[in-house]
Amino acid sequence: MSQRKKETRTKIQLGGLLVKSSLPSSLDIIPGDDLELDPSLKLSAAIILGALLDLKKSLEDDPSLKSYWYALGKKAMADKNNLFKLTDNQKENKNV
């Protein structure tokens, strides 16, 4: 497998983890939205990036957070019902 394909696979997997966290749905982002082209979603994209940067800083400041986050993540990965779900309001706004 080429390096480019490996990097693409990793990015897709990371995106899947982000979706599984339900963070996008909390910001009214649904699959198929274009975060670069849709002006109304640029704010949501900036919020996600800011949160991830803050998360990175928190981990640098307190490496012990890894074990806590591991436990949360392990539980969420085992929960098959913790999938990206649209609220009724999101469905109406996006005509899904």
C-alpha positions as CSV (number, residue, x, y, z in Angstrom):
1,M,0.0,0.0,0.0
2,S,1.4,3.4,-0.9
3,Q,2.2,6.0,1.7
4,R,-0.6,8.3,0.3
5,K,-3.2,5.5,0.7
6,K,-2.0,4.8,4.2
7,E,-2.3,8.5,5.1
8,T,-5.8,8.7,3.6
9,R,-6.9,5.6,5.5
10,T,-5.7,7.1,8.8
11,K,-7.5,10.4,8.0
12,I,-10.7,8.5,7.3
13,Q,-10.4,6.5,10.5
14,L,-9.8,9.7,12.5
15,G,-12.9,11.3,10.9
16,G,-14.9,8.2,11.9
17,L,-13.8,8.7,15.5
18,L,-14.8,12.3,15.4
19,V,-18.3,11.3,14.1
20,K,-18.6,8.6,16.7
21,S,-18.0,11.2,19.4
22,S,-21.2,13.0,18.2
23,L,-19.4,16.3,18.3
24,P,-20.3,17.1,14.7
25,S,-24.0,16.5,15.4
26,S,-23.7,18.8,18.4
27,L,-22.7,21.5,16.0
28,D,-25.4,20.7,13.4
29,I,-23.0,19.1,11.0
30,I,-24.3,16.1,9.1
31,P,-22.6,13.7,6.7
32,G,-22.3,15.2,3.3
33,D,-21.9,18.8,4.5
34,D,-19.0,20.7,3.0
35,L,-17.2,22.5,5.9
36,E,-15.1,24.6,3.5
37,L,-17.8,25.6,1.0
38,D,-20.8,26.1,3.3
39,P,-20.3,29.5,5.0
40,S,-22.7,28.6,7.8
41,L,-20.5,25.7,8.8
42,K,-17.2,27.6,8.9
43,L,-17.9,28.5,12.5
44,S,-18.6,24.9,13.4
45,A,-15.3,23.9,11.8
46,A,-13.4,26.5,13.7
47,I,-15.0,25.3,17.0
48,I,-13.9,21.7,16.3
49,L,-10.4,22.8,15.5
50,G,-10.2,25.0,18.6
51,A,-11.5,22.1,20.8
52,L,-8.9,19.7,19.3
53,L,-6.1,22.3,19.9
54,D,-7.3,22.7,23.5
55,L,-7.4,18.9,23.9
56,K,-3.8,18.7,22.7
57,K,-2.7,21.4,25.1
58,S,-4.5,19.7,28.0
59,L,-2.7,16.4,27.2
60,E,0.6,18.2,27.1
61,D,-0.1,19.8,30.5
62,D,-1.4,16.6,32.1
63,P,-0.3,13.3,30.4
64,S,-2.3,11.4,33.0
65,L,-5.5,12.3,31.1
66,K,-4.6,9.5,28.6
67,S,-5.8,6.8,31.0
68,Y,-9.1,8.7,31.7
69,W,-9.7,9.3,28.0
70,Y,-8.8,5.7,27.2
71,A,-11.5,4.4,29.5
72,L,-14.1,6.8,28.0
73,G,-13.1,5.8,24.5
74,K,-13.1,2.1,25.1
75,K,-16.6,2.3,26.5
76,A,-17.8,4.4,23.5
77,M,-16.2,2.0,21.0
78,A,-18.0,-0.9,22.7
79,D,-21.4,0.9,22.5
80,K,-22.8,0.0,19.1
81,N,-25.7,2.5,19.7
82,N,-23.3,5.4,20.0
83,L,-23.5,6.3,16.3
84,F,-24.0,9.6,14.4
85,K,-27.8,10.3,14.6
86,L,-29.6,13.2,13.2
87,T,-32.0,15.1,15.4
88,D,-35.5,15.9,14.0
89,N,-34.4,19.5,13.8
90,Q,-31.3,18.6,11.8
91,K,-33.4,16.5,9.4
92,E,-35.8,19.3,8.8
93,N,-33.1,21.9,8.2
94,K,-31.2,19.7,5.8
95,N,-34.3,18.1,4.1
96,V,-33.0,14.6,4.9
